[in-house]
Amino acid sequence: MNFVFYIHSLVSDWNHGNAHFVRGVLSELVSRGHQVVALEPVDGWSRENLVRDQGEAAVSAFYRDFPDLLSVSYGPDFDHEAVLADADVVVVHEWTDPALVARIGRARDEGGRFSLLFHDTHHRAVSAETDIAGMELAHYDGVLAFGETLRERYLKAGWGRTVYTWHEAADTRRFRPLMSMDRDGDLVWIGNWGDDERTAEIHAFLIEPVRRLGIRALVHGVRYPDAALTTLEGAGIRYGGWLPNAKVPEVFSRHVLTVHIPRRPYVESLPGIPTIRMFEALACGIPLISAPWDDAEGLFRPGEDFLFARDGEEMERLMRELLADTDRSAHMAASGLATIEARHTCRHRVDELFAVLADCGTTHVKSLVAAKEAA
């Protein structure tokens, strides 16, 4: 089949976590023999910031790291209807311009033979409700929401015909345990500072525990203001800047443990949705301690796959214990990896996507599902 994904960016993961998941999904679709293209705006915020921060070499690195993927940039004169005419399935991410969201919906309504899905992987449904309410989704076959609470939000508001829960997952082609003989430090956290959505949490669950323990720690990410960099330095934490997501498994392999610090809007308003970095860390087999969030859907096995820290003092204690108890750390890492492999890979999510498409009545998918069942 011919899949078209409208996304903010495939090429850039600069402060753009959705790129991680979509890359994995597209790679899985390609491996199954489907034709796949990602369409991204030529002036996308993430890509512009990546080039400004890292130069064009970062774009070239994407194509080396993901040789199986195709991204096409579109501008004001792009012929979307020509692309849609050849499509079997079109998935439109919620960061797409609302006018284009509506235009694609009209193409579907005016005889388009493709199945059309809207994909939401953000908290704007609660933090910027009018933005999502203004999307014209009447002609979309369904909505893919990356958590059950977000799905319920769409249903309650009457956005879209049918809404499905479609969690993010790990791209296990690239996120897997790596063996490293060299250790760069005790702890690594890979995450962006962002828009003050978890500033207090970063202080409580990362900076202060590391300061008190005096352990070797490294932080990678972007949008760290000068004050934050000064605070990291004062706590003895090295700052490594932007890290291409394809290099994350290598960095994990050189550290003993990591932490998960979710953003406040998810904890308070959309429980049950971890960041994609949690899936990726567990897929790499690194022990993980998480700041509080409600695993309302039972995605993981807290206490086995990872540990919860209720506050900064407990985070400090658990860091100390895992660094000292290598057997416990290894057991927990193995448990987390097993859960990812059993439930949370991009392979699983593509299977779920095909089930959604079959439910939406996609003829090509029904034929594939029937053939698979017959086999």
N, C-alpha and C positions, 0 to 999 in steps of 0.2 A: 504494500500500500504506500501511498504518498502522504507523508506527514509534514505539516507546516506548523512551526511554533513561532508565534509572535512573543518576543521577550524583550526585557529592557536591554540585556546584553548577554551574549554567549562568550564573547571574546574577553570581557573584563569581569573579574570577580572583586574589583576594588570596592569595598563596602557594599557588596552585592552577593549575598549568600545564595539567592535563588539560582545563580549561575552554576553553583556546585551541583545541585540536584538535577537541573535540566541537562547539563553535560552528561551526567550518568544515565539519565533516561534516554537521551538521544543515542548514546553509544550502545545501549542495550537494543534499541530498535534497529540500528544499523546492523548489529551482529545477527539479528534475526532476518535480515535480508530486505528490510524496508528502505524506501527512499525518504530521507529526512533533510529538511533545511530549517535553519533558524533565521528569522528576520528580526533585525534590530535597528533602531533609529540611528541615523548617521551622527546625530548630535547627542547621543545618550550621555547622561550625567556621569555614570560610572566609567564609561570608556574615556570620556574627556579627562576625568580626573586621573585615570590610570596613566594616560599618555603624558599629562602634565607632571605627574609625580615620577614616572619611571621611564618615559620616552617610548618611542615606537618599538624599541627592542622587546618590550613586554608583550606587544601584540604579536610579534613574530614568534615569541616563546610559546604563546597559546597554540599556534598551528603546529609547532614541534611536539608539544605535549599531547595534543588532541588531533592527530592527523586524520582520524576517521570522521571528523565533524565539519560541517559546512555552515558558515554564517554569511548572510548577505545583508548589507546595510541599505536602508531605504531613506530617501529624502522626500520632499514635497511632491515631486513629479513621478514617483514610483508607481508602476501599474500593478496595484494590488489585485485587481480583478483577474488579470492574466495568470497570476500565481494561483489564485483561488480556483480558477477554472480547472486546473489539473490536480487539485487536492482531493484526497479521500477523507482526511481528518485535519482539522485546524484547531489548535489550542492557543488561546489568547491570554497572556498574563495581565494581571490587574494594573501593572504600571504602564500599560499601553495607553496612548492618548485617547481620551474618551470619544473624540470625533472619529478616530479610526476604529475603536471598538464598535461604534454604531455602524460605520460603513461596512465592516465585515459582516455584521448581523444583517444588514440590508441585502448584501450579496447572497447570503444564505436564504433569505426570504424570497428573493427574486429568482429563484430557480437553482441556486447553488446545490450541488449534489453531495457536498461534503458534510460530515458530522462536525458540529461546532461546539467547543467547550471553552468556558471561562475559568482561569486558574488563579486562585487567590492564595498568596503565601505571606501575608502581612497583617498588621493589626489595624489598618485604616478603617475596617468595618466598625471598629469601636472608637478609635482615636480621631478619625476624620470621616465620620459616617456619611456626611453629605457628598463626599467624593465618590463613594461606592454607590450611594443611592442614585446618583446622577448617571450611572452607567446604563446604557440601553441594552438590556439582556433578553428582551422578549423573544428574539429569534435564535437564541442560543439553546442547544439541546440539553445542556446541563452545566453545572458549576462544580469545579473541583476545589474543595476547601481543605487546607492542610491541618485540620483538626476538627473534632466533633463539635466543640463549642462554637467554632467559626461557622460550621455547617448549620447549627441551630440558629445562629444569628441571621444568616441568609434566609432561612425558612421563616423565621419570625417576622422579618422585614418584608418578605414577599419578593426577594430579589432572585430572579431566575426561575425556570420551570422546575427543574429537579436539581438537588444539591447532593453531592457525594463527598465523603471524607476521603482524602488522599494525602496521607502524611508524606513528608520528605523521607529520605533514606540515604544510605551510604552507597557511593559508587565503588563497589568492592573490586572493580578492575584496577583501581588505583589506590584505594584506601584499604590497606592490608598490613599485617605485622611485618616489619623489616628488622633484620638482625643488624646490630651495630656494635662494634667493639669499643667505640669511643663514646663517652658520656660528656655532654657539654654542660650539664647541670642537673639539678634535682627536679625542678618543676618548670613546665612551660605552659603559658596560656596564650592561645591564639584567638584574638577577638578585637573588635573595634571599639573605640571610646564612644563614638556616636553622639546623639543629641541629648545628653544628660538623662537618658532612659535607664541607666544603671550605674551612675557615678558613685552613689553611696554604696552600692553593692560591691563594686570593684574595690573600693577602699576596705570594706568590712571583710570580704571573703577572699581577697587576694593580697592587697598591699600590706595591710596590718599583720596578718598571720605570717607572711614572709619576713616582714621586718622583725617581728618578735623571735622567730625561729632562727633567723640568720642564714637561711639556706640559699643555695645558688638558684636563681630564677631568671627566666627570660620571658618577655612579652613581645608578641608580633601583632601588628594591626595598624589601622590608619585613623586619622582624625583625632589624634591625641594633642590637646592644646599644650602650650608651653608649661602651664601650671601642673598639668598631669605628668609631663616628662620630668619636671623637677621633683615631683613627689616620688615617682618611680626610682629616680636616681638616689633620693634620700633613703629609700628603703633597701637599697642595694640591688635593685632589679634592673637587669639589662633590657634595653629597648631595641628591637631588631627591625622596626618599621614594617612596611608591607611585605607580605610573603605570598607568592603565588600558591594557590590552593594545591596545585599538583606537587608542590614540594613539602607539604605538611607531613605526610607519612615519614619522610626522612627525618624531619625535625623531632617528631614524636619519638622516633626510635632512639634518639640520643638523650632522652630525658626519662626520669623515673615515673613521674605522674603528671596529671593535668587537672584542671578544674573546669566546671561549667557554670557560667554566670548568666542566667536568662535576663532578658529585658523586662522591666517592670510592667509594661502594658500586657504582656502575656501572663505574667504571674497573677496580676490583679483582675484582668478582664477576660482572658482567653486561656483558662487552665487546660492542661493536658498537652500543650504544644512546647516541646523543647526546641532549642536552636539546632540547626543541621549539624553544627560542630560536635554535638554530643554523639550523634550517629557515627560521624566520621572518626572521632576519637576511639570509641569502643571498637569500631571496625579495625583500627590499627593496633588493638591489643594493649593499650596503655591504661593503667589504673586511673580512675576518675572519681573526683569528689565534687558534688554539685551543691550549689546554693539552693535554697528552697524553691520548689515548684510542685504543682499538684499533678502527678502522673495519673490523671483521672481515667484514662483509657487503658491503663495497664500495659503500656508499651514495653516496659522493662521490669526487672525484678530488683527493686531497691534493696540494698543490703547484700545482694549477690553480684549483680552486674556493675554496680557503682554504689557509692555511699552518699547519703544526704548529710549536710551540715546545717544545723538549725540557725547557727549564728557564727560570728567570727571566732569565738573561743573554741567552739566545737570544730570548726575548720582547722584551726591550729593544731588541736589534739589529733585529728584524723591524719593530717599531713605528717605529723611526727610519727604516728604509728605505722603508716604505710611505708614511709622511708626506712623504718627500722625492721619491718617484718616482710622480708622478700617473699616468703611462701604465701602469706595472705595476699599480697599484691598480685602475685602471679595467678593465684586461684581466681581472684576477682576479675583480672584482665581476661582470663580464659572464659569466664562466665559471660562477660559482656560481649566478647567476640562471638560466642555461640548464639546469643540472642539475636545479634545482628544477622548472622548467617542464616538463622532459622526464620526470621520475620521481616527484616528491615534492610533489604538490599534493593537497588534499582531494578533488579530482575523481578522481585516481588511486586514493585510498584507498576512495572509495565504489564504484568499479569493482571493487576487490579485495573489498570487503564483499559485493557481489552474487555474486561468484564463490564466496565462502565459503558464502553462503546456498544457492546452487544445489547445492554439494557436500553441504550438510546436508539437501537434499531439499525445500527450500521450494518449494511448488507454484507460487505466484505468481511467484517469481523465475525458475523454469524457463521459464515462459511468456514472461517478458520477454526472457530470454536467447535463446530460440528465435526470437522476433520480430526481435530485433536482428540475429541471424545471417542470417535470411531477407532482411532489408533490405540 
